[in-house]
Amino acid sequence: MNRKQRRAAETAGRRTGASASDPRVAGVFAAGLAHHQGGRLAQAETLYRETLALQPDHADALHLLGVIASQVGRHDVAVDLIDRAIARDRTIPRYHSNRGLALAGLQRFAEAIASYDRALSLRPGEAEVLYNRGNALVALGRLYDALEAYERALLARPDHAEALCNRGATFAALGRDAEALASYDRVLAKRPDHAEALSNRGNALKALGRLDDALASYDRALTARPDEALATYERALRARPDYAEAICNRGAALAALGRNEEALASYDRALAARPDHAEALSNRGDALRELGRLEEALASYDRALAARPVYAEALSNRGNVLKALRRFDDALASYDAALRLRPDYPEALSNRAVTLRALDRLDEALASCDRALALRADSIEALTNRASVLQELRRFDEALASYDRVAAIAPDYAEAQMNRALLLLLTGDFAKGWPAYEWRRKLPIWIERGFAQPEWSGEDIAGKRLLLHAEQGFGDTIQFARYAALAAMRGADVVLEVQPPLEPLLGGLFGVEVVAAGRDRLPPFDLHCPLLSLPHLFAATPTTIPGGVPYVVAPADRIAAWARRLPADGLRVGLVWSGHPDNIRDHERSIPFARLAPLIGVPGIRFVGLQKDIRAADADDFRRCGGVIDLRAELRDFADTAAVIAQLDLVITVDTAVAHLAGAMGKPLWVLLPRVPDFRWLLDRTTSPWYPRARLFRKSQADTWDTVIAGVATELAACPDRVQKPSCI
């Protein structure tokens, strides 16, 4: 036994009442202590028990046997053993301090604090005890008291790295990120390779919006090496689990920078080390969602929840993916599960409202928004969602007020500004709506063309060549192509760039050169303008929309080719019941084919399908029906569709590009519209200023599609002499 061990044994002997000259007790205990200090817990435990066999009331042996029990996770045993030591001698501060650690291991934090306080009454200002007391206070959510405990620990030992690090984490939890950063910097001034401080410093920098600095801090955490003897990264990771945290946090910083592929790689790296790392799995789901890999994202959230079933954030984000997959009932269940765990979760409440709106449970959706706003009155997402729900409830003034409130809080929030513009246009306020519609250029989906030539802003263009470029869907291009002629009337030489499937159709526009985007080389031009900015530049109002319908004409050769494919008898009616499934409002505007049965059953009508794609959900019903001529395989492009429409008596459609095509051709058109339609159809009218031969059939507040379809069928059945062109259309 060396001199230090002998001195420790003699001290222990004096505390327990054993004689220092008793070689058996002192020697066995000192040997156990040496093993304990060397990390050889099994040997130490054996020798402490031998000590107790010789002297059952040996307080230090009881105490240190309790410490070993705590070290191996047997905190209940530890409390019992240390209590027996304290019963022998209540004056030893370390007994009470280690009892507090064991109680904290049992998550009995209030009792742990009482033990720490007893230790501090015996030895005031003990830095380690104050540090542990701060940790217990954090666990109880008493963050300000925890800060005080950490400050007292740092007064006793200013270089206490763990106290500084946890002090920083407490500041961060209180939203005091600058102070958190300063605390982490103090750790790193003493220990530059402190991985936890570097990782947490990255979190603070990310919260402060300093994303590049945050990323650098995470990278430093990953390269820090606390033990140069460790030969591989994997061994270092096992020795320092906070490396996995740093990798995960690095991924979060990359995601915040929009570098989702790199973020995904970071999360996968963290999971290679810790496959059950719940945060990495959940964040991985976020990155996959941003990359559009929704099914993989859902699987990642499910893995996160398998690792940690009570994980509100993962449940909420899982709901977001289910919502994006249009599995609205499942999404609602996921949000509700998140809210059972965390009722004060404004993001989950706000997204729950979006889901309830999609399920047409509008009053519940509004209540969910209001609950979110009661928790966070300035939540721009909840305010924006509330405005959308109010709009669907046709409470338009309140919806506009909600958008205005968002604009006051976050003037640059493009989504709300754009929604406000669409509401203004929907309600017919074109004077305010078209200028506000320019906010679309601030949306993430906007693609800036980067032309060297200037954009036209309404000045004189006589003698100039003006490039107008399509920017949105096929229907938008067809609807607003009418403004090309208006620009030509101002003396411009107009070039219209359109989507390739529209080029064969719109190539016949009078006085306009039409080119296909990405396929045809652009001719030289002096000025350019996005197509949907023209109503703003021409100060369009419902009464000044350019007429000239028809302005789209089907190619003559296509008409001739299609004439022999169409029925010669009966009233020929084109039919479209669903639009593009990726449209954000598809669930509101598209109709399941089976629900058209009352319409298809009207006698004397020859229905012609203008539907290019039939969804899997409709396929069996469509095949069994047999009442609609199926032209899908032969419709190559919009010129073919126009050639068919030219030979029909009427087109009945939901809000799709076919509605705009038939309207632009001047064909009789019946449009089936949801309760609150797209802005271009306006409100509470049966006609359209855009298409003079259109009739609008609208859902009312209480209607279902069945009601609308029954009304359309009745109208169609009432048309006189259906074999000839009916006057009712």
For each residue, the residues with C-beta under 8 A, 3 or more apart:
1: 5 6 9 27 30 31 34
2: 5 6
3: 6 7
4: 7 8
5: 1 2 8 9 30 31 33 34
6: 1 2 3 9 10 26 30
7: 3 4 10 11
8: 4 5 11 12 30 33
9: 1 5 6 12 13 20 26 27 29 30 33
10: 6 7 13 14 20 26
11: 7 8 14 15
12: 8 9 15 16 18 26 29 30 33 58 60 61
13: 9 10 16 17 18 19 20 22 25 26 29
14: 10 11 20
15: 11 12 59 60 89 92
16: 12 13 25 55 57 58 59 60 61 88 89
17: 13 57
18: 12 13 22 25 26 55 58
19: 13 22 25
20: 9 10 13 14 26
21:
22: 13 18 19 25 26
23: 26 27
24: 27 28 54
25: 13 16 18 19 22 28 29 51 54 55 58
26: 6 9 10 12 13 18 20 22 23 29 30
27: 1 9 23 24 30 31
28: 24 25 31 32 47 50 51 54
29: 9 12 13 25 26 32 33 47 48 51 58 60 61
30: 1 5 6 8 9 12 26 27 33 34
31: 1 5 27 28 34 35 47
32: 28 29 35 36 43 44 45 46 47 48 50 51 61 64
33: 5 8 9 12 29 30 36 37 44 64
34: 1 5 30 31 37 38
35: 31 32 38 40 41 43 44 47
36: 32 33 39 40 41 44 48 64 67 68
37: 33 34
38: 34 35
39: 36
40: 35 36 43 44
41: 35 36 44 45 68 71 72
42: 45 46
43: 32 35 40 46 47
44: 32 33 35 36 40 41 47 48 64 68
45: 32 41 42 48 49 65 68
46: 32 42 43 49 50
47: 28 29 31 32 35 43 44 50 51
48: 29 32 36 44 45 51 52 61 64 65 68
49: 45 46 52 53 61 65
50: 28 32 46 47 53 54
51: 25 28 29 32 47 48 54 55 58 61
52: 48 49 55 56 58 61 62 65
53: 49 50 56
54: 24 25 28 50 51 58
55: 16 18 25 51 52 58 61
56: 52 53
57: 16 17 62 88
58: 12 16 18 25 29 51 52 54 55 61 62
59: 15 16 62 63 85 88 89 92 95
60: 12 15 16 29 63 64 85
61: 12 16 29 32 48 49 51 52 55 58 64 65
62: 52 57 58 59 65 66 81 82 84 85 88
63: 59 60 66 67 81 82 85 92 94 95 98
64: 32 33 36 44 48 60 61 67 68
65: 45 48 49 52 61 62 68 69 81
66: 62 63 69 70 77 78 79 80 81 82 85 98 99 102
67: 36 63 64 70 71 78 82 98
68: 36 41 44 45 48 64 65 71 72
69: 65 66 72 74 75 77 78 81 102
70: 66 67 73 74 75 78 98 101 102 105
71: 41 67 68
72: 41 68 69
73: 70 105
74: 69 70 77 78
75: 69 70 78 79 102 103 105 106
76: 79 80 106
77: 66 69 74 80 81
78: 66 67 69 70 74 75 81 82 98 99 102 105
79: 66 75 76 82 83 99 102 103 106
80: 66 76 77 83 84
81: 62 63 65 66 69 77 78 84 85
82: 62 63 66 67 78 79 85 86 95 98 99 102
83: 79 80 86 87 99
84: 62 80 81 87 88
85: 59 60 62 63 66 81 82 88 89 92 95
86: 82 83 89 90 92 95 96 99
87: 83 84 90
88: 16 57 59 62 84 85
89: 15 16 59 85 86 92 95
90: 86 87 95
91: 122
92: 15 59 63 85 86 89 95 96 122
93: 96 97 119 120 122 123 126 129
94: 63 97 98 119
95: 59 63 82 85 86 89 90 92 98 99 119
96: 86 92 93 99 100 115 116 118 119 122
97: 93 94 100 101 115 116 119 126 128 129 132
98: 63 66 67 70 78 82 94 95 101 102
99: 66 78 79 82 83 86 95 96 102 103 115
100: 96 97 103 104 112 113 114 115 116 119 129 132 133 136
101: 70 97 98 104 105 112 132
102: 66 69 70 75 78 79 82 98 99 105 106
103: 75 79 99 100 106 108 109 111 112 115
104: 100 101 107 108 109 112 132 135 136 139
105: 70 73 75 78 101 102
106: 75 76 79 102 103
107: 104 139
108: 103 104 111 112
109: 103 104 112 113 136 137 139 140
110: 113 114 140
111: 103 108 114 115
112: 100 101 103 104 108 109 115 116 132 136
113: 100 109 110 116 117 133 136 137 140
114: 100 110 111 117 118
115: 96 97 99 100 103 111 112 118 119
116: 96 97 100 112 113 119 120 129 130 132 133 136
117: 113 114 120 121 133
118: 96 114 115 121 122
119: 93 94 95 96 97 100 115 116 122 123 126 129
120: 93 116 117 123 124 125 126 129 130 133
121: 117 118 124
122: 91 92 93 96 118 119
123: 93 119 120 126 129
124: 120 121
125: 120 130 152 155 156
126: 93 97 119 120 123 129 130 156
127: 130 131 153 154 156 157 160 163
128: 97 131 132 153
129: 93 97 100 116 119 120 123 126 132 133
130: 116 120 125 126 127 133 134 149 150 152 153 156 163
131: 127 128 134 135 149 150 153 160 162 163 166
132: 97 100 101 104 112 116 128 129 135 136
133: 100 113 116 117 120 129 130 136 137 149
134: 130 131 137 138 146 147 149 150 153 163 166 167 170
135: 104 131 132 138 139 146 166
136: 100 104 109 112 113 116 132 133 139 140
137: 109 113 133 134 140 142 143 145 146 149
138: 134 135 141 142 143 146 166 169 170 173
139: 104 107 109 135 136
140: 109 110 113 136 137
141: 138
142: 137 138 145 146
143: 137 138 146 147 170 173 174
144: 147 148 174
145: 137 142 148 149
146: 134 135 137 138 142 143 149 150 166 170
147: 134 143 144 150 151 167 170 171 174
148: 144 145 151 152
149: 130 131 133 134 137 145 146 152 153
150: 130 131 134 146 147 153 154 163 164 166 167 170
151: 147 148 154 155 167
152: 125 130 148 149 155 156
153: 127 128 130 131 134 149 150 156 157 160 163
154: 127 150 151 157 158 160 163 164 167
155: 125 151 152 158
156: 125 126 127 130 152 153 160
157: 127 153 154 160 163
158: 154 155
159: 190
160: 127 131 153 154 156 157 163 164
161: 164 165 187 190 191 194 197
162: 131 165 166
163: 127 130 131 134 150 153 154 157 160 166 167
164: 150 154 160 161 167 168 183 184 186 187 197
165: 161 162 168 169 183 184 187 194 196 197 200
166: 131 134 135 138 146 150 162 163 169 170
167: 134 147 150 151 154 163 164 170 171 183
168: 164 165 171 172 179 180 181 182 183 184 187 197 200 201 204
169: 138 165 166 172 173 180 200
170: 134 138 143 146 147 150 166 167 173 174 180
171: 147 167 168 174 176 177 179 180 183
172: 168 169 175 176 177 180 200 203 204 207
173: 138 143 169 170
174: 143 144 147 170 171
175: 172
176: 171 172 179 180
177: 171 172 180 181 204 207 208
178: 181 182 204 208
179: 168 171 176 182 183
180: 168 169 170 171 172 176 177 183 184 200 204
181: 168 177 178 184 185 201 204 205 208
182: 168 178 179 185 186
183: 164 165 167 168 171 179 180 186 187
184: 164 165 168 180 181 187 188 197 198 200 201 204
185: 181 182 188 189 201
186: 164 182 183 189 190
187: 161 164 165 168 183 184 190 191 194 197
188: 184 185 191 192 194 197 198 201
189: 185 186 192
190: 159 161 186 187
191: 161 187 188 194 197
192: 188 189 224
193: 198 224 225 226
194: 161 165 187 188 191 197 198 224
195: 198 199 221 222 224 226 240 242 243 246
196: 165 199 200 221 242 245
197: 161 164 165 168 184 187 188 191 194 200 201
198: 184 188 193 194 195 201 202 217 218 220 221 224 246
199: 195 196 202 203 217 218 221 242 245 246 249
200: 165 168 169 172 180 184 196 197 203 204
201: 168 181 184 185 188 197 198 204 205 217
202: 198 199 205 206 214 215 217 218 221 246 249 250 253
203: 172 199 200 206 207 214 249
204: 168 172 177 178 180 181 184 200 201 207 208 214
205: 181 201 202 208 210 211 213 214 217
206: 202 203 209 210 211 214 249 252 253 256
207: 172 177 203 204
208: 177 178 181 204 205
209: 206
210: 205 206 213 214
211: 205 206 214 215 253 256 257
212: 215 216 257
213: 205 210 216 217
214: 202 203 204 205 206 210 211 217 218 253 256
215: 202 211 212 218 219 250 253 254 257
216: 212 213 219 220
217: 198 199 201 202 205 213 214 220 221
218: 198 199 202 214 215 221 222 246 247 249 250 253
219: 215 216 222 223 250
220: 198 216 217 223 224
221: 195 196 198 199 202 217 218 224 242 243 246 249 250
222: 195 218 219 243 246 247 250
223: 219 220
224: 192 193 194 195 198 220 221
225: 193 228 230 236
226: 193 195 236 239 240
227: 230 236 239
228: 225
229:
230: 225 227 235 236 239
231: 235
232: 235 236
233: 236 237
234: 237 238 273
235: 230 231 232 238 239
236: 225 226 227 230 232 233 239 240 243
237: 233 234 240 241 243 244 273
238: 234 235 241
239: 226 227 230 235 236
240: 195 226 236 237 243
241: 237 238 244 245 274
242: 195 196 199 221 245 246
243: 195 221 222 236 237 240 246 247 273
244: 237 241 247 248 270 273 274 277 280
245: 196 199 241 242 248 249 270
246: 195 198 199 202 218 221 222 242 243 249 250
247: 218 222 243 244 250 251 266 267 269 270 273 280
248: 244 245 251 252 266 267 270 277 279 280 283
249: 199 202 203 206 218 221 245 246 252 253
250: 202 215 218 219 221 222 246 247 253 254 266
251: 247 248 254 255 262 263 264 265 266 267 270 280 283 284 287
252: 206 248 249 255 256 263 283
253: 202 206 211 214 215 218 249 250 256 257
254: 215 250 251 257 259 260 262 263 266
255: 251 252 258 259 260 263 283 286 287 290
256: 206 211 214 252 253
257: 211 212 215 253 254
258: 255
259: 254 255 262 263
260: 254 255 263 264 287 290 291
261: 264 265 291
262: 251 254 259 265 266
263: 251 252 254 255 259 260 266 267 283 287
264: 251 260 261 267 268 284 287 288 291
265: 251 261 262 268 269
266: 247 248 250 251 254 262 263 269 270
267: 247 248 251 263 264 270 271 280 281 283 284 287
268: 264 265 271 272 284
269: 247 265 266 272 273
270: 244 245 247 248 251 266 267 273 274 277 280
271: 267 268 274 275 277 280 281 284
272: 268 269 275
273: 234 237 243 244 247 269 270 277
274: 241 244 270 271 277 280
275: 271 272
276: 281 307
277: 244 248 270 271 273 274 280 281 307
278: 281 282 304 307 308 311 314
279: 248 282 283 304
280: 244 247 248 251 267 270 271 274 277 283 284
281: 267 271 276 277 278 284 285 300 301 303 304 307 314
282: 278 279 285 286 300 301 304 311 313 314 317
283: 248 251 252 255 263 267 279 280 286 287
284: 251 264 267 268 271 280 281 287 288 297 300
285: 281 282 288 289 297 298 300 301 304 314 317 318 321
286: 255 282 283 289 290 297 317
287: 251 255 260 263 264 267 283 284 290 291
288: 264 284 285 291 293 294 296 297 300
289: 285 286 292 293 294 297 317 320 321 324
290: 255 260 286 287
291: 260 261 264 287 288
292: 289
293: 288 289 296 297
294: 288 289 297 298 321 324 325
295: 298 299 325
296: 288 293 299 300
297: 284 285 286 288 289 293 294 300 301 321
298: 285 294 295 301 302 318 321 322 325
299: 295 296 302 303
300: 281 282 284 285 288 296 297 303 304
301: 281 282 285 297 298 304 305 314 315 317 318 321
302: 298 299 305 306 318
303: 281 299 300 306 307
304: 278 279 281 282 285 300 301 307 308 311 314
305: 301 302 308 309 311 314 315 318
306: 302 303 309
307: 276 277 278 281 303 304
308: 278 304 305 311 314
309: 305 306
310: 341
311: 278 282 304 305 308 314 315 341
312: 315 316 338 339 341 342 345 348
313: 282 316 317 338
314: 278 281 282 285 301 304 305 308 311 317 318
315: 301 305 311 312 318 319 334 335 337 338 341 348
316: 312 313 319 320 334 335 338 345 347 348 351
317: 282 285 286 289 301 313 314 320 321
318: 285 298 301 302 305 314 315 321 322 334
319: 315 316 322 323 331 332 334 335 338 348 351 352 355
320: 289 316 317 323 324 331 351
321: 285 289 294 297 298 301 317 318 324 325
322: 298 318 319 325 327 328 330 331 334
323: 319 320 326 327 328 331 351 354 355 358
324: 289 294 320 321
325: 294 295 298 321 322
326: 323 358 587
327: 322 323 330 331
328: 322 323 331 332 355 358 359
329: 332 333 359
330: 322 327 333 334
331: 319 320 322 323 327 328 334 335 355
332: 319 328 329 335 336 352 355 356 359
333: 329 330 336 337
334: 315 316 318 319 322 330 331 337 338
335: 315 316 319 331 332 338 339 348 349 351 352 355
336: 332 333 339 340 352
337: 315 333 334 340 341
338: 312 313 315 316 319 334 335 341 342 345 348
339: 312 335 336 342 343 345 348 349 352
340: 336 337 343
341: 310 311 312 315 337 338
342: 312 338 339 345 348
343: 339 340
344: 375
345: 312 316 338 339 342 348 349
346: 349 350 372 373 375 376 379 382
347: 316 350 351 372 381
348: 312 315 316 319 335 338 339 342 345 351 352
349: 335 339 345 346 352 353 368 369 371 372 375 382
350: 346 347 353 354 368 369 372 379 381 382 385
351: 316 319 320 323 335 347 348 354 355 385
352: 319 332 335 336 339 348 349 355 356 368
353: 349 350 356 357 365 366 368 369 372 382 385 386 389
354: 323 350 351 357 358 365 385 388
355: 319 323 328 331 332 335 351 352 358 359 365
356: 332 352 353 359 361 362 364 365 368
357: 353 354 360 361 362 365 385 388 389 392
358: 323 326 328 354 355 587
359: 328 329 332 355 356
360: 357
361: 356 357 364 365
362: 356 357 365 366 389 392 393
363: 366 367
364: 356 361 367 368
365: 353 354 355 356 357 361 362 368 369 385 389
366: 353 362 363 369 370 386 389 390 393
367: 363 364 370 371
368: 349 350 352 353 356 364 365 371 372
369: 349 350 353 365 366 372 373 382 383 385 386 389
370: 366 367 373 374 386
371: 349 367 368 374 375
372: 346 347 349 350 353 368 369 375 376 379 382 385
373: 346 369 370 376 377 379 382 383 386
374: 370 371 377
375: 344 346 349 371 372 379
376: 346 372 373 379 382
377: 373 374
378: 383 409
379: 346 350 372 373 375 376 382 383
380: 383 384 406 409 410 413 416
381: 347 350 384 385
382: 346 349 350 353 369 372 373 376 379 385 386
383: 369 373 378 379 380 386 387 402 403 405 406 409 416
384: 380 381 387 388 402 403 406 413 415 416 419
385: 350 351 353 354 357 365 369 372 381 382 388 389
386: 353 366 369 370 373 382 383 389 390 402
387: 383 384 390 391 399 400 402 403 406 416 419 420 423
388: 354 357 384 385 391 392 399 419
389: 353 357 362 365 366 369 385 386 392 393
390: 366 386 387 393 395 396 398 399 402
391: 387 388 394 395 396 399 423 676
392: 357 362 388 389 675 676
393: 362 366 389 390
394: 391 675 676 701
395: 390 391 398 399
396: 390 391 399 400 423 426 427
397: 400 401
398: 390 395 401 402
399: 387 388 390 391 395 396 402 403 423
400: 387 396 397 403 404 420 423 424
401: 397 398 404 405
402: 383 384 386 387 390 398 399 405 406
403: 383 384 387 399 400 406 407 416 417 419 420 423
404: 400 401 407 408 420
405: 383 401 402 408 409
406: 380 383 384 387 402 403 409 410 413 416
407: 403 404 410 411 413 416 417 420
408: 404 405 411
409: 378 380 383 405 406 413
410: 380 406 407 413 416
411: 407 408
412: 442
413: 380 384 406 407 409 410 416 417
414: 417 418 439 440 442 443
415: 384 418 419 443
416: 380 383 384 387 403 406 407 410 413 419 420
417: 403 407 413 414 420 421 436 439 442
418: 414 415 421 422 436 437 439 440 442 443
419: 384 387 388 403 415 416 422 423
420: 387 400 403 404 407 416 417 423 424 436
421: 417 418 424 425 433 436 437 438 439 440
422: 418 419 425 426 433 437 679
423: 387 391 396 399 400 403 419 420 426 427 679
424: 400 420 421 427 429 430 432 433 436
425: 421 422 428 429 430 433 434 437 679 680
426: 396 422 423 676 677 678 679 682 683
427: 396 423 424 682 683
428: 425 542 682 683
429: 424 425 432 433
430: 424 425 433 434 535 540 541 542
431: 434 539 541
432: 424 429 435 436
433: 421 422 424 425 429 430 436 437 679
434: 425 430 431 437 438 535 536 539 540
435: 432 438 536
436: 417 418 420 421 424 432 433 439
437: 418 421 422 425 433 434 440 532 535 536
438: 421 434 435 441 533 536
439: 414 417 418 421 436 442 443
440: 414 418 421 437 443 446 532
441: 438 446 448 530
442: 412 414 417 418 439 446
443: 414 415 418 439 440 446
444:
445:
446: 440 441 442 443
447: 471
448: 441
449: 469 528
450:
451: 455 467 528
452:
453: 467 525 526 527 528
454: 527 528
455: 451 527 528 529
456: 459 461 466 527 528 529 537
457: 537
458: 537
459: 456
460: 490 491
461: 456 464 466 487 490 491 492 527
462: 490 491 492
463: 491 492 493
464: 461 491 492 493 526 527
465: 492 493 494 495 523 524 525 526 527
466: 456 461 487 492 493 494 495 525 526 527 528 529
467: 451 453 495 497 522 525 527 528 529
468: 483 484 487 494 495 496 497 528 529 530 531 534
469: 449 496 497 517 528 529 530 531
470: 476 477 496 497 498 499 502 517 531
471: 447 476 530 531 532
472: 476 477 532
473: 476 477 580 657
474: 477 478 499 501 502 638 657 660
475: 478 479 656 657 659 660 661
476: 470 471 472 473 479 480 531 532 660
477: 470 472 473 474 480 481 498 499 502 506 531
478: 474 475 481 502 506 552 638 657 660 661 664
479: 475 476 482 660 663 664 680 690
480: 476 477 483 531 532 534 535
481: 477 478 484 496 498 506 509 531 551 552 664
482: 479 485 486 546 548 551 664
483: 468 480 486 487 531 534 535 538 546
484: 468 481 487 488 494 496 509 511 512
485: 482 488 489 509 510 511 512 546 548 551
486: 482 483 489 490 534 538 546
487: 461 466 468 483 484 490 492 494 534
488: 484 485 491 492 493 494 511 512
489: 485 486
490: 460 461 462 486 487
491: 460 461 462 463 464 488
492: 461 462 463 464 465 466 487 488
493: 463 464 465 466 488 513
494: 465 466 468 484 487 488 511 512 513
495: 465 466 467 468 512 513 514 515 522 523 525
496: 468 469 470 481 484 506 509 512 513 514 515 531
497: 467 468 469 470 514 515 516 517 522
498: 470 477 481 502 503 506 514 515 516 517
499: 470 474 477 502 503 516 517
500: 503 516 517 518 519
501: 474 637 638
502: 470 474 477 478 498 499 505 506 637 638
503: 498 499 500 506 507 514 515 516 519 520
504: 507 555 637 638 639
505: 502 508 552 554 555 637 638 639 642 661
506: 477 478 481 496 498 502 503 509 514 552
507: 503 504 514
508: 505 552 553 555
509: 481 484 485 496 506 512 514 551 552
510: 485 551
511: 484 485 488 494
512: 484 485 488 494 495 496 509
513: 493 494 495 496 523
514: 495 496 497 498 503 506 507 509
515: 495 496 497 498 503 520 521 522 523
516: 497 498 499 500 503 519 520
517: 469 470 497 498 499 500 520
518: 500
519: 500 503 516
520: 503 515 516 517
521: 515
522: 467 495 497 515 525
523: 465 495 513 515
524: 465
525: 453 465 466 467 495 522 528
526: 453 464 465 466
527: 453 454 455 456 461 464 465 466 467
528: 449 451 453 454 455 456 466 467 468 469 525
529: 455 456 466 467 468 469 533 534 537
530: 441 468 469 471 533
531: 468 469 470 471 476 477 480 481 483 496 534
532: 437 440 471 472 476 480 535
533: 438 529 530 536 537
534: 468 480 483 486 487 529 531 537 538
535: 430 434 437 480 483 532 538 540
536: 434 435 437 438 533 539 540
537: 456 457 458 529 533 534
538: 483 486 534 535 544
539: 431 434 536 544
540: 430 434 535 536 544 545
541: 430 431 544 545
542: 428 430 545 682 689
543: 689
544: 538 539 540 541
545: 540 541 542 689 690
546: 482 483 485 486
547: 692
548: 482 485 551
549: 663 664 666 691 692 693
550: 553 664 665 666 667
551: 481 482 485 509 510 548 664
552: 478 481 505 506 508 509 642 661 664 665
553: 508 550 642 665
554: 505 558 559 639 642 643 645 646 665
555: 504 505 508 558 559 639 642 643
556: 559 560
557: 560 561
558: 554 555 561 562 639 640 642 643
559: 554 555 556 562 563 643 646 647
560: 556 557 563
561: 557 558 564 643
562: 558 559 565 566 640 643 644 647
563: 559 560 566 647
564: 561
565: 562 631 634
566: 562 563 572 608 629 644 647 648
567: 570 572 606 608 629
568:
569: 606 723
570: 567 604 605 606 722 723
571: 604 605 606 649 650 719 722 723 726
572: 566 567 606 608 647 648 649 650
573: 605 606 607 608 648 649 650 651 652 716
574: 607 608 609 610 644 645 648 650 651 652 653 658 662
575: 596 600 607 608 609 610 611 628 651 652 653
576: 579 609 610 611 651 652 653 654 656 658 659
577: 590 591 592 593 596 611 618 653 654
578: 581 586 590 591 593 611 615 618 654 656
579: 576 583 586 589 590 654 655 656 657
580: 473 583 586 656
581: 578 586 590 615
582: 586
583: 579 580 586 589
584:
585: 588 589 674 678
586: 578 579 580 581 582 583 589 590
587: 326 358 590
588: 585 674 675
589: 579 583 585 586 654 655 656 673 674 677 678
590: 577 578 579 581 586 587 654
591: 577 578 595 596 654 672 705 709
592: 577 595 617 618 621
593: 577 578 596 614 618 621 622 625
594: 597 618 621
595: 591 592 705 706 709
596: 575 577 591 593 599 600 709
597: 594 600 601 625
598: 601 602 706 709 710 713
599: 596 602 652 709 712 713 716
600: 575 596 597 605 607 625 627 628
601: 597 598 627 713
602: 598 599 605 713 716 717
603: 717
604: 570 571 722 723
605: 570 571 573 600 602 716 722
606: 567 569 570 571 572 573 629
607: 573 574 575 600 627 628 629
608: 566 567 572 573 574 575 628 629 631 644 648
609: 574 575 576 628 629 630 631 632
610: 574 575 576 631 635 641 644 645 651 653 658
611: 575 576 577 578 614 632
612: 632 635 641
613: 632
614: 593 611 618 619 622 632
615: 578 581 618 619
616: 619
617: 592
618: 577 578 592 593 594 614 615 621 622
619: 614 615 616 622 623
620: 623 624
621: 592 593 594 618 624 625
622: 593 614 618 619 625 628 630
623: 619 620 626
624: 620 621
625: 593 597 600 621 622 628
626: 623
627: 600 601 607
628: 575 600 607 608 609 622 625
629: 566 567 606 607 608 609
630: 609 622 633
631: 565 608 609 610 634 635 644
632: 609 611 612 613 614 635
633: 630
634: 565 631 640
635: 610 612 631 632 640 641 644
636: 639 640
637: 501 502 504 505 640 641
638: 474 478 501 502 504 505 641 642 657 661
639: 504 505 554 555 558 636 642 643
640: 558 562 634 635 636 637 643 644
641: 610 612 635 637 638 644 645 658 661
642: 505 552 553 554 555 558 638 639 645 646 661 665
643: 554 555 558 559 561 562 639 640 646 647
644: 562 566 574 608 610 631 635 640 641 647 648
645: 554 574 610 641 642 648 651 658 661 662 665 667
646: 554 559 642 643 665 667
647: 559 562 563 566 572 643 644
648: 566 572 573 574 608 644 645 651 667
649: 571 572 573 668 725 726 729
650: 571 572 573 574 667 668 669 670 726 729
651: 573 574 575 576 610 645 648 658 659 662 667 668 669 670
652: 573 574 575 576 599 670 672 712 716
653: 574 575 576 577 610 656 658 659 662 669 670 671 672
654: 576 577 578 579 589 590 591 659 671 672 673
655: 579 589 659 671 672 673 674 677 678 681
656: 475 576 578 579 580 589 653 659
657: 473 474 475 478 579 638 660 661
658: 574 576 610 641 645 651 653 661 662
659: 475 576 651 653 654 655 656 662 663 669 671 694
660: 474 475 476 478 479 657 663 664 691
661: 475 478 505 552 638 641 642 645 657 658 664 665
662: 574 645 651 653 658 659 665 667 669 691
663: 479 549 659 660 666 667 669 688 690 691 693 694
664: 478 479 481 482 549 550 551 552 660 661 691
665: 550 552 553 554 642 645 646 661 662
666: 549 550 663 692 693
667: 550 645 646 648 650 651 662 663 693
668: 649 650 651 693 695 729
669: 650 651 653 659 662 663 691 693 694 695
670: 650 651 652 653 694 695 696 697 712 715 729
671: 653 654 655 659 681 688 694 695 696 697
672: 591 652 653 654 655 697 705 708 709 712
673: 589 654 655 677 681 696 697 698 699
674: 585 588 589 655 677 698 699
675: 392 394 588 698 699 700 701 703
676: 391 392 394 426
677: 426 589 655 673 674 681 683 698
678: 426 585 589 655 681
679: 422 423 425 426 433 682
680: 425 479 688 690
681: 655 671 673 677 678 688 696
682: 426 427 428 542 679 685 688 689
683: 426 427 428 677
684: 698
685: 682 688 696
686: 695 696 697 698
687: 692 694 695 696
688: 663 671 680 681 682 685 691 692 694 696
689: 542 543 545 682
690: 479 545 663 680 694
691: 549 660 662 663 664 669 688 694
692: 547 549 666 687 688
693: 549 663 666 667 668 669
694: 659 663 669 670 671 687 688 690 691
695: 668 669 670 671 686 687 729
696: 670 671 673 681 685 686 687 688
697: 670 671 672 673 686 708 711 712
698: 673 674 675 677 684 686 708
699: 673 674 675 703 704 705 707 708
700: 675 703 707
701: 394 675
702:
703: 675 699 700 707 708
704: 699 707 708
705: 591 595 672 699 708 709
706: 595 598 709 710
707: 699 700 703 704 710 711
708: 672 697 698 699 703 704 705 711 712
709: 591 595 596 598 599 672 705 706 712 713
710: 598 706 707 713 714
711: 697 707 708 714 715
712: 599 652 670 672 697 708 709 715 716
713: 598 599 601 602 709 710 716 717
714: 710 711 717 718
715: 670 711 712 718 719 728
716: 573 599 602 605 652 712 713 719
717: 602 603 713 714
718: 714 715 728
719: 571 715 716 722 726 727 728 729
720: 726 727 728
721: 724 726
722: 570 571 604 605 719 726
723: 569 570 571 604
724: 721
725: 649 729
726: 571 649 650 719 720 721 722 729
727: 719 720
728: 715 718 719 720
729: 649 650 668 670 695 719 725 726
